[in-house]
């Protein structure tokens, strides 16, 4: 079993469920003789199965609690079903389970890394935006600067990238390009990505009503 390192085995034994449990009950039942044939409520019994039915499905009674009432007895059954144990699995089955768990963990770690990167980008973008962009494009990036440009919050990253490129090349001018030209020279692709990431947080805040 080449792939099963101690780490992998730790993942397997900590996440692989070896048993299932469910709780069913019956209130105010008057006969102890008929209780096992009586349909139980709750859990996987779901008002459809009796103790006998559950046993036929492979469940065993792990615990019973009986409480006397003025109308009879309340019965609570704890059922348990054992799944395959690790020792009963063959090498291929164990390897498949471990690989699936490792793949899931890797995906989770990648998502965490992506969130951390976006957070760093938005923080950097916020500094750039507040220093160089907010005075013209507004606190929420929703103003038409000088009544000529489009609100930045409505633009995709490609839109912003093309606009910056055209400002830099002198190919985009709605009458106020000279104002934007120095900033377009400042905005490298990385800085533009950071600014765009920050603007997306403004958009998200607007949706949730957090941006005031």
C-alpha positions as CSV (number, residue, x, y, z in Angstrom):
1,X,0.0,0.0,0.0
2,X,2.4,2.6,-1.3
3,X,0.3,5.8,-1.0
4,X,-0.9,5.2,2.6
5,X,1.5,7.4,4.6
6,X,0.9,8.0,8.3
7,X,-0.8,11.4,7.4
8,X,-3.1,9.7,4.9
9,X,-4.1,7.1,7.4
10,X,-4.8,9.8,10.0
11,X,-7.1,11.5,7.5
12,X,-8.9,8.2,6.8
13,X,-9.4,7.1,10.4
14,X,-10.6,10.6,11.5
15,X,-13.2,11.0,8.7
16,X,-14.4,7.5,7.7
17,X,-17.6,6.7,9.5
18,X,-17.8,3.2,10.9
19,X,-21.3,3.3,12.3
20,X,-24.7,5.0,11.8
21,X,-27.2,5.7,14.6
22,X,-30.8,6.8,14.6
23,X,-33.4,7.4,17.3
24,X,-37.1,6.3,17.1
25,X,-39.8,6.6,19.6
26,X,-43.4,5.7,20.5
27,X,-45.5,7.7,23.0
28,X,-48.2,6.3,25.4
29,X,-48.0,2.8,24.1
30,X,-50.0,0.4,26.4
31,X,-48.6,-3.0,25.6
32,X,-45.0,-4.2,26.0
33,X,-45.9,-7.4,24.1
34,X,-46.8,-5.5,20.9
35,X,-44.2,-2.7,21.0
36,X,-41.7,-4.3,18.7
37,X,-44.4,-4.8,16.0
38,X,-45.6,-1.2,16.4
39,X,-44.6,1.5,13.9
40,X,-42.3,4.0,15.5
41,X,-42.0,7.7,15.0
42,X,-38.9,9.9,14.4
43,X,-35.5,9.1,12.9
44,X,-35.3,6.6,10.1
45,X,-38.5,4.8,11.4
46,X,-40.4,7.9,10.2
47,X,-43.8,6.5,11.2
48,X,-43.3,3.6,8.7
49,X,-41.1,1.0,10.4
50,X,-41.3,-1.0,13.6
51,X,-38.4,-2.5,15.6
52,X,-38.8,-5.7,13.6
53,X,-38.6,-3.8,10.3
54,X,-35.5,-2.0,11.4
55,X,-33.8,-5.3,12.4
56,X,-34.6,-6.7,9.0
57,X,-32.9,-3.7,7.5
58,X,-29.7,-4.5,9.4
59,X,-30.1,-2.3,12.4
60,X,-29.5,-3.4,16.0
61,X,-31.1,-2.0,19.1
62,X,-28.2,-0.2,20.9
63,X,-30.3,1.2,23.8
64,X,-33.9,1.4,25.0
65,X,-35.4,4.0,27.3
66,X,-38.9,3.5,28.8
67,X,-40.8,6.2,30.7
68,X,-44.1,5.5,32.4
69,X,-46.9,7.9,31.7
70,X,-50.5,8.1,32.8
71,X,-51.6,6.7,29.5
72,X,-49.0,3.9,29.1
73,X,-45.3,4.1,28.4
74,X,-43.0,6.2,26.2
75,X,-40.4,4.1,24.4
76,X,-37.2,5.5,22.9
77,X,-35.1,3.2,20.8
78,X,-31.5,3.9,19.7
79,X,-30.6,1.9,16.7
80,X,-27.1,1.3,15.3
81,X,-25.9,-0.1,12.0
82,X,-22.3,-1.0,11.6
83,X,-20.8,-0.2,8.2
84,X,-17.6,-1.7,6.9
85,X,-14.7,-1.5,9.3
86,X,-11.3,-0.5,8.0
87,X,-10.0,-4.0,8.4
88,X,-12.8,-5.4,6.2
89,X,-11.8,-3.1,3.3
90,X,-9.4,-4.3,0.6
91,X,-6.3,-2.2,-0.4
92,X,-8.0,-0.7,-3.5
93,X,-11.0,0.4,-1.4
94,X,-8.9,2.1,1.3
95,X,-6.7,3.7,-1.4
96,X,-9.8,5.1,-3.1
97,X,-11.2,6.6,0.1
98,X,-7.8,8.1,1.1
99,X,-7.3,9.7,-2.4
100,X,-10.8,11.2,-2.3
101,X,-10.2,12.7,1.2
102,X,-6.8,14.1,0.1
103,X,-8.3,15.6,-3.0
104,X,-11.1,17.2,-1.0
105,X,-8.5,18.6,1.5
106,X,-6.4,19.9,-1.4
107,X,-9.4,21.7,-2.9
108,X,-10.2,23.3,0.4
109,X,-6.6,24.5,0.9
110,X,-6.6,26.0,-2.7
111,X,-9.8,27.9,-1.9
112,X,-8.3,29.2,1.3
113,X,-5.2,30.4,-0.6
114,X,-7.4,32.1,-3.2
115,X,-9.4,33.9,-0.6
116,X,-6.1,35.1,1.1
117,X,-4.8,36.3,-2.2
118,X,-8.0,38.2,-3.0
119,X,-7.9,39.7,0.4
120,X,-4.3,41.0,0.0
121,X,-5.2,42.3,-3.5
122,X,-8.2,44.2,-2.3
123,X,-6.2,45.7,0.6
124,X,-3.5,46.9,-1.8
125,X,-6.2,48.0,-4.3
126,X,-8.0,50.0,-1.6
127,X,-4.8,52.0,-0.9
128,X,-4.4,52.8,-4.6
129,X,-8.1,53.6,-5.1
130,X,-8.3,55.9,-2.1
131,X,-5.2,57.7,-3.1
132,X,-5.6,58.1,-6.8
133,X,-9.2,57.2,-7.9
134,X,-11.8,58.1,-5.3
135,X,-11.7,61.8,-5.8
136,X,-13.0,61.4,-9.3
137,X,-14.8,58.1,-9.3
138,X,-16.5,58.4,-5.9
139,X,-16.4,56.5,-2.6
140,X,-18.4,53.6,-4.1
141,X,-16.8,53.7,-7.6
142,X,-20.3,54.5,-9.0
143,X,-19.8,58.0,-10.3
144,X,-19.3,59.1,-13.9
145,X,-16.1,61.0,-13.6
146,X,-16.5,64.4,-15.1
147,X,-19.7,63.1,-16.5
148,X,-17.8,61.4,-19.3
149,X,-16.4,58.0,-18.0
150,X,-18.4,54.9,-17.1
151,X,-18.9,54.1,-13.4
152,X,-16.0,51.8,-12.5
153,X,-18.2,49.5,-10.5
154,X,-20.1,48.5,-13.7
155,X,-16.9,47.5,-15.6
156,X,-15.4,44.1,-16.0
157,X,-11.6,43.7,-15.5
158,X,-11.2,43.4,-19.3
159,X,-13.1,46.7,-19.7
160,X,-10.8,48.4,-17.3
161,X,-7.7,46.9,-18.8
162,X,-8.6,48.0,-22.3
163,X,-9.5,51.5,-21.2
164,X,-6.2,51.9,-19.4
165,X,-4.3,50.6,-22.4
166,X,-6.1,53.1,-24.7
167,X,-5.5,56.0,-22.3
168,X,-1.8,55.1,-22.3
169,X,-1.7,54.9,-26.1
170,X,-3.7,58.0,-26.5
171,X,-6.5,56.2,-28.3
172,X,-9.3,56.8,-25.9
173,X,-10.6,60.4,-25.3
174,X,-14.0,61.6,-24.4
175,X,-12.7,65.1,-23.8
176,X,-11.0,64.5,-20.4
177,X,-8.3,62.0,-21.3
178,X,-5.5,64.4,-20.2
179,X,-6.7,64.0,-16.6
180,X,-6.6,60.2,-16.7
181,X,-3.3,59.9,-18.6
182,X,-0.9,60.2,-15.6
183,X,-2.9,57.6,-13.7
184,X,-3.0,55.1,-16.6
185,X,0.8,55.2,-16.7
186,X,0.8,54.4,-13.0
187,X,-1.6,51.4,-13.2
188,X,0.4,48.4,-14.1
189,X,-1.5,45.1,-14.7
190,X,-0.9,44.0,-11.1
191,X,-2.1,47.3,-9.6
192,X,-5.1,47.3,-11.9
193,X,-6.0,43.8,-10.7
194,X,-5.7,45.0,-7.1
195,X,-7.9,48.0,-7.7
196,X,-10.5,45.8,-9.5
197,X,-10.5,43.4,-6.6
198,X,-11.2,46.3,-4.2
199,X,-14.0,47.6,-6.4
200,X,-15.6,44.1,-6.3
201,X,-15.7,44.3,-2.5
202,X,-17.6,47.6,-2.9
203,X,-20.1,45.8,-5.2
204,X,-20.5,43.0,-2.7
205,X,-21.1,45.5,0.1
206,X,-23.7,47.3,-1.9
207,X,-25.6,44.0,-2.4
208,X,-25.6,43.3,1.3
209,X,-26.2,46.9,2.4
210,X,-23.0,47.1,4.4
211,X,-21.4,50.0,2.5
212,X,-22.5,53.3,4.0
